[in-house]
Amino acid sequence: MPERAPHATSTAESGSFCTARCACGWRGPARRARSQARTDAERHLAEAAAGQQTGTGSGRPLE
């Protein structure tokens, strides 16, 4: 089984928006509130710890 990418989140600002990002390639949706971007990152970490699929890198679940 291949080793998974580590999960280390951060936030990045672009104009009026803030986006949560992870070292694994995941990226949350653009948010106007930094606190919501941090919440997105915390949710991603919790899902990763639980072994759930967290999406395709766009902040959206796999379809």
C-alpha positions as CSV (number, residue, x, y, z in Angstrom):
1,M,0.0,0.0,0.0
2,P,1.5,3.4,-1.0
3,E,2.2,5.8,1.8
4,R,-0.3,8.7,2.1
5,A,0.7,12.3,1.9
6,P,1.1,14.0,5.3
7,H,-1.7,16.4,6.4
8,A,-0.4,19.9,7.3
9,T,-2.9,22.7,6.8
10,S,-2.5,26.4,6.3
11,T,-4.5,29.3,5.0
12,A,-3.7,31.6,2.1
13,E,-5.3,34.9,1.3
14,S,-6.1,36.2,-2.2
15,G,-7.7,39.7,-2.2
16,S,-10.8,39.5,0.0
17,F,-10.8,35.7,0.2
18,C,-9.1,33.1,2.4
19,T,-8.6,29.5,1.4
20,A,-7.5,26.5,3.5
21,R,-4.9,24.2,1.9
22,C,-3.2,21.0,2.9
23,A,0.1,19.4,2.0
24,C,-1.8,16.4,0.6
25,G,-3.2,18.6,-2.2
26,W,-6.7,19.3,-0.7
27,R,-8.0,22.8,-1.0
28,G,-11.1,24.2,0.6
29,P,-13.5,26.8,-1.0
30,A,-12.6,30.5,-1.0
31,R,-14.1,32.1,2.1
32,R,-14.5,35.8,3.1
33,A,-14.1,34.9,6.8
34,R,-10.6,33.6,7.9
35,S,-12.3,31.7,10.7
36,Q,-14.4,29.7,8.3
37,A,-11.3,28.8,6.3
38,R,-9.7,27.6,9.5
39,T,-12.8,25.6,10.3
40,D,-12.6,24.0,6.8
41,A,-9.0,23.0,7.5
42,E,-9.9,21.5,10.9
43,R,-12.7,19.5,9.4
44,H,-10.3,18.2,6.7
45,L,-7.8,17.1,9.4
46,A,-10.6,15.4,11.3
47,E,-11.8,13.6,8.2
48,A,-8.2,12.6,7.3
49,A,-7.6,11.2,10.8
50,A,-10.8,9.2,10.5
51,G,-9.7,7.8,7.2
52,Q,-12.5,9.3,5.2
53,Q,-12.1,10.4,1.6
54,T,-11.9,14.2,1.7
55,G,-12.3,15.2,-1.9
56,T,-10.4,15.8,-5.1
57,G,-8.5,18.9,-4.0
58,S,-11.3,21.3,-4.8
59,G,-13.0,21.2,-1.4
60,R,-15.9,19.2,-3.0
61,P,-16.6,15.6,-2.3
62,L,-15.9,13.0,-5.0
63,E,-18.9,12.3,-7.2
